[in-house]
Every structure is written in structure tokens, then in C-alpha cells.
């Protein structure tokens, strides 16, 4: 058996690609557009683990309520600098729901409310403004 990918449905493909690619640093691996089915599949991977992919599924024009995605849990990524990653996401308008107060772990949510856990590669000392920033909402 071999693990292939995890799929998440997205409402706004451009916003999701901006979050996952510009914000988190994932790369688009391949894309399949299926006009007869009215959907697009975009596969993404992290530079250091290209074999573990995320499939973004965009059903054209769908208004389906995907819920808060709390039943899914989260996707987790190890990052080189959790503070820089959180600052970049925050500058893009993302809410840092669980700030990296300890220099090790943070949570954000994608545009479609998928929880994303960020884990520091190693450990950084606590740093402001993160060290005293409160949790916001759910992750």
C-alpha cells in the first residue's frame, strides 16, 4: 500500500492557491480540468516531501456548504521559520488562530476553513508579538 494524497474541496480556487502556494510555499504539481464534469483538480506538494500531495477539488459554480471542516482535523506542515511563515500569512489577511507563542506550533485556516498546523523545524525562542498574542476562534 502507498499513501497518495488528501483531498479538500475549495470554493475559490485562486484564493486557495494563493493561500497554499504563496502563503505556505507549496507547489502546483499538476492540474486536470474536466469541463464535462465541471470541476478542476489541482495537486500540490511541499518541496521537501513531493510524494505527499494535497488535491484541491474545485467544483465549478458550487454553492455547497462544506461546513466548518472540524470533522476533518487538520493538515500539518513543518516550516523553517514559524514566525516568518505566520507573518507572511498574516500580511495576506489570514488570521493566526493559535499563534506560535512557544516558537514551535501555530494554527491557521485556509480560505475554506481547513485547519493547518504549522510546526517549527527545531525550536525557536518565544518572540513578540507572538508570545503574548491570544488564540482567536477555532482551529
C-alpha positions as CSV (number, residue, x, y, z in Angstrom):
1,X,0.0,0.0,0.0
2,X,1.2,3.5,-0.8
3,X,-0.3,6.8,0.5
4,X,-1.2,9.1,-2.4
5,X,-2.9,12.3,-1.3
6,X,-5.6,14.1,0.8
7,X,-8.4,16.0,-1.0
8,X,-10.1,19.2,0.1
9,X,-12.9,20.9,-1.7
10,X,-12.5,24.6,-2.3
11,X,-14.9,27.3,-3.3
12,X,-12.4,29.8,-4.7
13,X,-9.5,28.1,-6.5
14,X,-7.5,31.3,-6.9
15,X,-7.8,32.2,-3.2
16,X,-6.9,28.7,-2.2
17,X,-3.9,28.6,-4.5
18,X,-2.7,31.9,-3.1
19,X,-3.0,30.5,0.5
20,X,-1.3,27.2,-0.2
21,X,1.3,28.3,-2.7
22,X,2.2,31.9,-1.8
23,X,1.3,31.6,1.9
24,X,2.6,28.1,2.8
25,X,5.1,27.6,-0.1
26,X,3.5,24.5,-1.7
27,X,4.0,24.0,-5.4
28,X,1.5,23.0,-8.0
29,X,2.4,19.6,-9.3
30,X,-0.3,19.0,-11.9
31,X,-3.8,20.2,-12.9
32,X,-6.7,18.4,-14.5
33,X,-9.7,20.3,-15.8
34,X,-12.8,18.3,-16.6
35,X,-15.3,20.5,-18.5
36,X,-17.9,17.8,-18.9
37,X,-17.9,17.2,-15.1
38,X,-17.5,20.9,-14.4
39,X,-14.6,20.5,-12.0
40,X,-10.8,21.2,-11.7
41,X,-8.3,19.1,-9.7
42,X,-5.1,20.8,-8.6
43,X,-2.4,18.7,-6.9
44,X,0.1,20.4,-4.6
45,X,3.1,19.3,-2.7
46,X,5.7,20.6,-0.3
47,X,9.3,21.0,-1.7
48,X,10.7,18.6,0.9
49,X,8.0,15.9,0.6
50,X,6.8,15.9,-3.0
51,X,5.3,12.4,-2.6
52,X,2.7,13.5,-0.1
53,X,0.2,15.6,-2.1
54,X,-2.9,17.7,-1.4
55,X,-5.6,17.6,-4.0
56,X,-7.7,20.8,-4.3
57,X,-11.0,20.0,-5.9
58,X,-12.9,22.9,-7.3
59,X,-16.5,22.1,-8.4
60,X,-17.3,25.0,-10.8
61,X,-20.1,27.2,-9.5
62,X,-20.8,25.0,-6.5
63,X,-22.5,26.8,-3.6
64,X,-22.4,23.6,-1.4
65,X,-21.8,24.3,2.3
66,X,-18.6,22.5,3.1
67,X,-19.2,23.3,6.8
68,X,-16.5,24.4,9.2
69,X,-14.3,21.4,8.4
70,X,-14.0,20.5,12.1
71,X,-14.7,16.8,11.2
72,X,-11.6,16.6,9.1
73,X,-9.0,17.6,11.7
74,X,-6.0,19.3,10.1
75,X,-3.1,19.2,7.7
76,X,0.3,19.7,9.2
77,X,3.5,21.2,7.8
78,X,7.0,21.5,9.2
79,X,8.4,25.0,8.4
80,X,11.8,26.5,8.5
81,X,10.8,29.7,10.4
82,X,7.3,29.7,12.0
83,X,7.5,33.4,12.8
84,X,8.2,34.3,9.2
85,X,5.5,31.9,7.9
86,X,2.9,33.3,10.3
87,X,3.9,36.9,9.4
88,X,3.6,36.2,5.7
89,X,0.2,34.6,6.2
90,X,-1.0,37.5,8.4
91,X,0.1,40.0,5.8
92,X,-2.0,38.1,3.3
93,X,-5.0,38.7,5.6
94,X,-5.0,35.2,7.3
95,X,-6.0,35.0,10.9
96,X,-3.4,33.2,13.1
97,X,-5.9,31.3,15.2
98,X,-3.3,29.7,17.5
99,X,-0.2,32.0,17.5
100,X,3.3,30.4,17.8
101,X,3.7,31.6,21.4
102,X,6.1,28.8,22.2
103,X,8.2,29.2,19.0
104,X,7.0,25.7,17.9
105,X,3.4,25.4,16.9
106,X,0.7,27.5,15.3
107,X,-2.7,27.0,13.6
108,X,-4.3,28.9,10.7
109,X,-7.2,28.1,8.5
110,X,-7.4,28.0,4.7
111,X,-10.0,30.1,2.8
112,X,-12.3,27.0,3.0
113,X,-11.7,26.6,6.8
114,X,-9.3,23.7,6.7
115,X,-7.2,23.8,9.8
116,X,-3.5,24.0,9.1
117,X,-1.0,23.1,11.8
118,X,2.5,24.7,11.4
119,X,5.3,23.1,13.3
120,X,8.7,24.7,13.6
121,X,11.7,22.7,12.4
122,X,13.6,22.6,15.7
123,X,12.6,25.2,18.3
124,X,12.7,29.0,18.3
125,X,12.7,31.1,21.5
126,X,9.4,32.9,22.2
127,X,9.2,36.2,20.3
128,X,6.8,39.2,20.2
129,X,4.2,39.9,19.0
130,X,3.5,36.1,19.0
131,X,4.5,35.3,22.6
132,X,1.6,37.3,24.1
133,X,-1.0,37.0,21.3
134,X,-4.2,35.3,22.3
135,X,-5.9,32.5,20.5
136,X,-8.6,33.6,18.1
137,X,-11.7,31.5,17.1
138,X,-11.4,27.8,16.4
139,X,-8.7,25.8,14.6
